[in-house]
Amino acid sequence: MCLMLNLATPPFPDGMPTFRFERAAPAGVQAYAALRHAIVTLRLRPGQLLSEQGIAQQLRTSRTPVREAFIKLADTGLIEVLPQRGTFVRKISLKAVTDARFVREAIEIAVLREAVGRLTTDFFATTRDLIAGQRTAAVSNDLERFIALDDAFHRSFAVAIDRSHAWTVVEAQKAQMDRVRYLSLPGATPIDRLIDQHEAILDAAERGDVSVSEAALRTHLAEVLAVLESLSQLYPDLFEPNGR
């Protein structure tokens, strides 16, 4: 996929980030990927009104792929259509985040249990390179790169044991968590702590100690819960009211 997004700081003067749209994938796929990325990185703000025609113009495509993307984004809970009002980026729901984290933990723990004892030397070398890349991204304050490598770290366990579909399910769920991840870095959640937790998960897995590796993973995935309430109070305009 060749779609690129201009990483301008929100809010945007015209209400939307600038896209470059190339024809390396179906238009609907690219529209969905671009809009999902803009939403989870908070470049499209919770509560922001979306214009189907405006997005189509920026993508230089017809309204049909944008409409397809809207349907998929609504299915994942990232946008909502309000009759007589329009289509909006959905505000962050505390319940949706905690539900998504619950599902993510259940799947990743199951993957880890199956993976420990089966992982190869090459796997550990490659995954340690991902962690090293995270440290580099943290030093340069490249939060998008850091989170991309974070996802690659978690995905690598599923891929290594031919459970890629498990990560596909996680990927669909964690969109609700990703906006909180972007809000929490680097202030609310110290990046070094996240990296150290990755190393603890990997070290225990390499020793074949599934119980310690599992405990480290649970601790790691609980980080979002530790900051969720404080972030909702700090950014009340981005969250659903009344703790929904």
Secondary structure as GFF3:
##gff-version 3
##sequence-region A 1 244
A	DSSP	beta_strand	4	5	.	.	.	ID=ss1
A	DSSP	beta_strand	19	20	.	.	.	ID=ss2
A	DSSP	alpha_helix	27	40	.	.	.	ID=ss3
A	DSSP	beta_strand	49	50	.	.	.	ID=ss4
A	DSSP	alpha_helix	52	59	.	.	.	ID=ss5
A	DSSP	alpha_helix	63	75	.	.	.	ID=ss6
A	DSSP	beta_strand	79	82	.	.	.	ID=ss7
A	DSSP	beta_strand	86	89	.	.	.	ID=ss8
A	DSSP	alpha_helix	94	115	.	.	.	ID=ss9
A	DSSP	alpha_helix	121	139	.	.	.	ID=ss10
A	DSSP	alpha_helix	143	160	.	.	.	ID=ss11
A	DSSP	alpha_helix	164	173	.	.	.	ID=ss12
A	DSSP	alpha_helix	175	184	.	.	.	ID=ss13
A	DSSP	alpha_helix	191	207	.	.	.	ID=ss14
A	DSSP	alpha_helix	210	221	.	.	.	ID=ss15
A	DSSP	alpha_helix	223	234	.	.	.	ID=ss16
A	DSSP	three_ten_helix	236	238	.	.	.	ID=ss17
A	DSSP	three_ten_helix	241	243	.	.	.	ID=ss18
###
